[in-house]
Amino acid sequence: MTIRFDDKVAIITGAGGGIGKEHALELARRGAKVVVNDLGGTVDGSGASDAANEVVDLIKSEGGEAIANGASVTDLDAVKAMVNQAMDEWGRIDILVNNAGTMVGRYQLETISEKDFLKIFDLNAKSAYFATKSACTIFKKQNYGNIINVSTISARTGGSAGSSVYAASKAFVSGITRSLVSELSPYNIRINAISPGTITTKFHEQYSSPEKLEATRLKIPMKRLGSAEDCVGPIIFLSSQTMSGYITGQILEVNGGQFIS
């Protein structure tokens, strides 16, 4: 059975590259209309670029339908405007993928500043919570919606040295994936998450040394690091009402068996 999303509208945050980009491309290939959100900054969340527009152009070149959104997910008014943009363009929203987030940097307990602490929580925790809040104003009126958060293996393991605040902010994302179920289920809104392991994107190019990545690879039962493409299937599964309509409040691990080692 081919999973299709014809006439469905998806918003994907942080979709200018890496995992989010692959999610946007595959949902569009399966018929979804996609809002490609990305500030387009560097991997630490700063700056801006045309990353969202580039993904939209790629979707359109493959015959899909998409619009770009360059809002910062830490700006609550901009997040509301992103939701309104989707409504103005297509009149509905069906799927929200809270993918935006980053580590910002590796900080030890003794050296992290309050500014960097808050930036990490803003990018990972606050962004997912308030994007969910904004989308749910529409989902509740429709009596239908599907939210997929992107957490991380570090939310369960605590991460490696220097990533404690990042791991904690992603643990918040995993937490709301469970705790919002009782609030949202009466409105036929599902909320789930994927939790990627070590994925070969720009994130790890910046924050993990080749030696660290190789040591991690050797500990994984499947003996390879993950790719952004490895995360696409789980997102498609959780996005499909047909395939996962009775699943909510769950966190799907995508890590090659990393917990087993």
N, C-alpha and C positions, 0 to 999 in steps of 0.2 A: 504494500500500500504506500502510495506517495503522499507525504504530508504536505498539504498546501495551505496557504494563508491568503487566498484571494479575498479582496475586499476588507482585509484586516489592516489596521494601522499600528505601527510599532514606533516607539521612541527609544533610542539607544543612546545613552550618555557615554562620553569618552570613546566615540566610534571612529575617530580619525586614524587609528592605527591599532596594531596588536589584536587582542581578543575581540574588542568591540567592533573593529573593522570587519573581521570575519563574520561576526554575528549579523551585522548590517547587510553584508553581501549575500549571505545565505538566505536570510529572511526575504530579501528582495527577489532573489532567484525563485523563491517559492510563492511569489505573488503578493507579498506584503508591501504596503506603502510605508516608507521608512523616513523618520526624522533622524538625520545623522547629526548628533550633537557632538561638538568637540571645540574646546577653546583653542586647540591646536598648538598648545604651548610645548615646552620641553617636558621631559619625563618627570621633572619635579613640579610640574603644574604651573610654571611661570611662562610669560610671553604669549604670543599668538601667531597663528599661521593660517593657511588655507586648507588644512587637513580635511575638514568636514566637506568642503566643496570638492576636493579631489575624490573623495569616496563617492559623493553624489554623482560626479561625472562618470565614474566607473560603473555605478549602478545603471545609469541611463544608457551607457554604451552597450550594456547587456540587455537592454529592453525593459529595465525596471523603472520604478517611480520612486523618487526620493526628493527631499528638500534638506538643505543644510541649516544648522543652527549653531552659532558660535558663542552661546552663552556660557558663562562660568557657572558651574553647578553649585558653587558656594554663594552665589548671589540669589537670594530667595525671590526677589522680584523678577529676575531674569528667568528663573526656573518656571515661574507662573506664566511668563510670556511665552516660553517654549511650548508649554501645554496649550496655550491659546493659539499659537501658530499652527499646531497640528489640527486643532478644531476648526480654525478658519479655513485651512486648506482642504480638509477631508471630512469634517463634521463628526468625527468620532476618534477614540483611542481604544485599542484593544490590548496592547502589550507594552509594558514598560520594562526595559532592561537597565538596571542601575549598575553600569559597568565602570563609570568614571572613578578614579582613585589612584593614589600612588604613595610611595614611601616618603618622598621628599628628600630624605637622606638618612644615613645611619647615625643615630645619636645615642651616646651613653647616658645613663641616668644623671651623671654628674655634669654633663656638658650641654644637655638640651635646654633651649630657651623656652620661655612661655609662648613666644611668637611661633616658633616652629612646632611646639606641641599642639597649639590651636590650629595651625595650618593643616597638620596631618589629620586631625579630627574633622576639620571642615571639609577637606577633600574626600574623605572616605565615609565618615559617619553622617555628618550633617547633610551632605549632598544626597545620600540615598534616602534619608528620612523625609526630607522636605520635597524631593521629587516625588516620592510616594504619596505624600500628603496632597500635593497639587494634582497629581493624576487621579487620586481617589475622589476628588470632587466631581470628576467626570464619570469615573467608574460607578459610583453610587447612583448617579442619575440614570446610567445605562442599565444598572443591575447586572453588570458584568465587567470583569477586568482581570488581568493577569500580570503579576509583578514577578520579575526574576532578578534577584540580587546576585552580585558577583563578590563572593567572600574570598578566602584564601586558606590554604593549609595552615598558615601561621596563626590563624584564629584559634585553632585547636592545639597546636604544638607550642605556641608562644613565640615562634620565630627564632632566628639566630641573633647573635650579639648585635646590638645597635638597632634592632627592629621592634623593641617592646611596645612603643607607642603605636606604630603601624599595626602590629598584631592585635593590640587592644581595640583599635578603631575598627578593624575588620571583625573582631569578635562581637562588637556592637551590631554590625550588619547581620551577622549570623543570629544574634539575639532577637532583633526585630523581625527577622524572617519567621521566627517561632511565635513571638509574643503578640504580633498583630493578627494572627490567625483568627482569634476569637472576635476581634473587632470587625474584620473584613468579610468573614465567611457569610454572615447574614445577607450581604449584598452580592453574593455570588462572585466574590473577588478572591482569587487564589494568590498566594505568595510563597515562593520557593527560592532556593539559591543554588548556585554551583560553587564549589570550593576547589579552584585549581591548585595543583601542586606546583612544582618548579617548571615554569613554561618559558621557552626560549623566545622572549620578546626584548624590546629595548629596556624594559624594566630591569631585567637581570644583567643586561649588558652594562648598565650603569652601576647597579648596586651589589653585584656578586662577581668575584674574580673568577677567571677560568679554572683555577685550582679548586675553588669552593664548588663550582658547578660540577666538575668532574668527580669530586668526592661525593656529592649528592647523587649523581647518576649511578655510581657504583652501589649505593645503598638501596636504590629502587629495584624491586623485584623484576620489573620489565626491562631493566638495564638501559633505559633511555630517558632523556628529559622530554617533557611534553611540548607540544606546539600549540599555537593559537587555534589551528584547525581541530585539534583534539577536543576543544571546548565547544565546538559548534554543535555537534550531535546532541549533547545534553541540553543545550539551549533550545534547539528545535523540539526535542521531546517535551520539555517543560512548557514550551509555548503552545503546544497543541492540546486543545480541549479534548480531542478524540483520544489521544494517546495518554494523557495524564490528568484528565478531568477530575479524578478523585484523589489527587495528590496535592496537598498543601502543607505548609510549615516544615518542609523537608529541605535538607542540605545534601546535595549530590556531590560526592567527592570525585574529583577527576585528577588522579595523581599517580597512576601506574602501580598502585599497591604500596605507596610510600609509607603508610602507617604500619604495614606488616613487618617491615625490615627492622 
